[in-house]
């Protein structure tokens, strides 16, 4: 299995992307949205990670419950895929949801139904999988 993340919008506070989950036969299983921080040169806690291919593994912690750990990100540790709705909920991690909406009325799109989306991903994803992140701004 793999998750493709297609970044399509960015501003000074955040980056928005669509995610698509593919099975081992390259068939689409599900899709949703991702919210990340903006590009600030891969700086710890204030930037999204670079586009590229990474390995992910399932992980559990008291803080995030069941989530995913993105491995081998250059110069970074503990980049996670976890639940959260707003850009202030991430310190460089990827937040997943089923839609985009300005939930808190701050003028920025947030990811919706994040906990449900994370639970769904945890049910369908294998223990280890590939994640492919592509920048597709103004395409």
C-alpha positions as CSV (number, residue, x, y, z in Angstrom):
1,X,0.0,0.0,0.0
2,X,1.0,3.6,-0.4
3,X,-0.3,7.1,0.2
4,X,0.2,9.8,-2.4
5,X,0.0,13.4,-1.1
6,X,-0.5,16.0,-3.7
7,X,0.2,19.5,-2.4
8,X,-2.0,22.1,-4.2
9,X,-2.2,25.3,-2.1
10,X,0.2,27.1,0.2
11,X,0.4,30.5,2.0
12,X,2.5,31.9,4.8
13,X,0.8,29.8,7.5
14,X,0.0,26.5,5.9
15,X,0.0,24.0,3.0
16,X,-3.0,22.1,1.8
17,X,-2.9,18.8,-0.1
18,X,-5.1,15.9,-1.2
19,X,-4.2,12.4,-0.2
20,X,-5.0,9.2,-2.1
21,X,-4.5,5.7,-0.7
22,X,-3.6,3.0,-3.2
23,X,-3.6,-0.7,-2.6
24,X,-0.9,-3.2,-3.8
25,X,-2.6,-3.4,-7.2
26,X,-2.5,0.4,-7.7
27,X,-6.2,0.7,-7.1
28,X,-7.6,3.8,-5.2
29,X,-8.9,2.8,-1.8
30,X,-9.8,6.1,-0.3
31,X,-8.9,9.8,-0.3
32,X,-9.0,12.9,1.8
33,X,-7.0,16.0,2.7
34,X,-3.8,17.0,4.5
35,X,-2.8,20.1,6.3
36,X,0.8,20.9,6.9
37,X,2.9,23.9,7.8
38,X,4.4,26.1,5.0
39,X,7.8,25.5,3.4
40,X,10.5,27.1,5.5
41,X,13.4,25.1,4.3
42,X,12.6,21.9,6.3
43,X,13.3,23.7,9.6
44,X,12.3,21.8,12.7
45,X,8.9,22.6,14.1
46,X,8.1,25.4,11.7
47,X,8.2,23.8,8.2
48,X,6.7,21.1,6.2
49,X,9.0,18.3,5.1
50,X,10.4,18.2,1.6
51,X,8.5,16.5,-1.2
52,X,9.8,13.0,-1.9
53,X,9.3,9.3,-1.0
54,X,9.4,8.1,2.6
55,X,8.6,4.9,4.5
56,X,6.0,5.0,7.2
57,X,5.2,2.7,10.1
58,X,2.2,2.5,12.4
59,X,2.9,3.9,15.9
60,X,1.0,4.5,19.1
61,X,1.6,7.1,21.8
62,X,-0.3,8.5,24.7
63,X,-0.6,11.9,23.1
64,X,-1.8,10.9,19.6
65,X,-3.1,7.3,20.0
66,X,-2.8,5.2,16.8
67,X,-1.0,7.2,14.1
68,X,1.9,6.9,11.6
69,X,5.6,7.8,11.8
70,X,7.3,9.1,8.6
71,X,10.8,7.7,8.6
72,X,14.2,9.0,7.3
73,X,13.2,12.6,6.8
74,X,16.5,14.4,6.3
75,X,17.5,16.5,9.4
76,X,14.2,15.8,11.1
77,X,12.8,13.3,13.7
78,X,9.4,12.2,14.7
79,X,7.5,13.5,11.7
80,X,4.0,12.0,12.3
81,X,0.7,11.7,10.5
82,X,-1.9,12.3,13.2
83,X,-5.3,13.9,13.9
84,X,-5.7,17.6,14.2
85,X,-7.7,20.3,12.5
86,X,-5.7,23.5,12.4
87,X,-2.2,24.5,11.4
88,X,-1.5,25.3,15.1
89,X,-1.9,21.6,15.8
90,X,1.2,20.6,13.9
91,X,4.9,21.2,14.5
92,X,5.9,19.9,11.1
93,X,3.6,16.8,11.1
94,X,0.9,16.0,8.6
95,X,-2.8,16.3,9.7
96,X,-5.4,14.3,7.8
97,X,-9.1,14.9,7.3
98,X,-12.0,14.2,5.0
99,X,-12.7,17.8,3.9
100,X,-11.6,21.4,4.0
101,X,-13.5,24.1,5.8
102,X,-12.8,27.2,7.9
103,X,-13.9,25.6,11.2
104,X,-12.6,28.3,13.5
105,X,-13.5,31.3,11.3
106,X,-9.9,32.6,11.1
107,X,-10.0,32.9,7.3
108,X,-7.9,29.7,6.7
109,X,-9.1,26.3,5.6
110,X,-8.9,23.5,8.2
111,X,-9.2,19.8,7.8
112,X,-12.5,18.3,8.9
113,X,-13.3,15.0,10.6
114,X,-9.7,14.4,11.4
115,X,-10.2,11.8,14.1
116,X,-12.6,9.8,12.0
117,X,-10.2,10.0,9.0
118,X,-7.2,8.9,11.1
119,X,-9.2,5.9,12.5
120,X,-10.2,4.9,9.0
121,X,-6.6,5.1,7.8
122,X,-5.4,3.0,10.8
123,X,-7.9,0.3,9.8
124,X,-6.8,0.0,6.1
125,X,-3.1,0.8,6.2
126,X,-0.5,-2.0,6.7
127,X,2.2,-1.9,9.4
128,X,4.7,-0.4,6.9
129,X,3.9,1.5,3.8
130,X,5.3,4.1,1.4
131,X,4.3,7.7,1.3
132,X,4.9,9.8,-1.8
133,X,4.7,13.6,-1.5
134,X,4.4,15.8,-4.6
135,X,4.2,19.5,-5.0
136,X,1.6,20.4,-7.6
137,X,1.2,24.1,-7.1
138,X,-0.3,26.0,-10.0
139,X,-0.6,22.8,-12.1
